[in-house]
Amino acid sequence: MGWYDALEAGELTSSPSAYESQRFGVSVDRITVSASAGTPLAEVLTAVGKSTADVVVLRYPAREVDWFAALATGPRTALLADSLVYWSLPVGKGRRPAPLAGFTAGLESAIDDDLVDDLVGDIFGDYGNHYCANPLFNRALALAGYQQWARRSISTAGAVVLRGPDRRVLALATVDQQASWTEIELAGVVPAEQGRGRYAHLLAAVEDASTTRRLVISTQGHNTGVQRAWARYGFEPVHTLLTVHLVTPGLLPDERCGGAAEAGRAR
C-alpha cells in the first residue's frame, strides 16, 4: 500500500478493489486509516458495517492496540494479517557501498514481461505477504498479482536494475516518483545473489534515479532481514500499520463445515 494512503491521507478511505476481486474470485473492499487521519474506532466500525464485500482488507495504525478486540467480536471473522512497516531516507544520505567492477545499475525504461515475471517469481515466491493469512486468497494467485503489479509499474515508469558483468539482471526495483517522495514498490535480489551485498547497490541506484528529496519503502513486519538492510543503508522506521482481513461469516473453510464454531466452544 502506498505511502500517501498509509501516512498522509487526511481521512478514512474506503473503496472496492477491482484487481483483487477479479483475481481471487471473491469481492474485496479496502478500508484504510492513515497515520494522520485521526479516525475514531466508531467510524471504522461503521465503514466496515456498510461494506457488502466478501472480504474487507482493513489497515490502521498499530498504535490503536485496542481496536482488534472490537473487530474480533463483530459480525465478520477477523484474521490478523501481520503489519506493514514504513521507512524513509533523505535522498543523498544513504550509506553507499563501494562500486563493483563490471556491474552496472540504473533506470531502464523497457524490460521484457517474461523476464519481469521470472524475476518477481524468483525474488518474491516465498514472501509471506498478507494474503497468506486468508484461506480465500490462493498464494499462487497472489504472486501473479505481484507480477502484474510489477509489469504495470514498469510499463509506465521503468525500473531500476542491477546487472552483473555478463549483463544478467541480479536485482530489480520498481519505483513510483511523486512530487515529494520516491516510493520503492517492489525491490529485491535474485536468490543466487542474495547475501553478497547486492541489495545496497540496488538502493544506491534508486537514489541516483530519484527525482525527489526522499525515498520511502515498506514491508511486512516479519521481514526483519530486509529491514536490517535498510537500517544499515540509513533508512529509519516512521510508521506501522496493522492489516486485518474481515471475512463474511460462512466463507472460510472451517466455518463452512462447522469447525470454527466447534473449536470456539472447545476453547
BELRAWO-V566041 format. One record per helix or strand of 3 or more residues. SS is the DSSP state (H for helix, E for strand). FROM is the first residue (numbers start at 0). TO is the last residue. If there is no record, write none. Layout:
SS;FROM;TO, SS;FROM;TO
//
This chain:
H;2;7, E;12;15, H;17;23, E;27;31, H;40;49, E;54;60, H;66;71, E;76;89, E;103;107, H;112;123, H;129;132, H;138;156, E;158;162, E;168;176, E;181;188, H;190;192, H;197;208, E;213;219, H;223;232, E;235;246, H;252;255, H;258;265
//
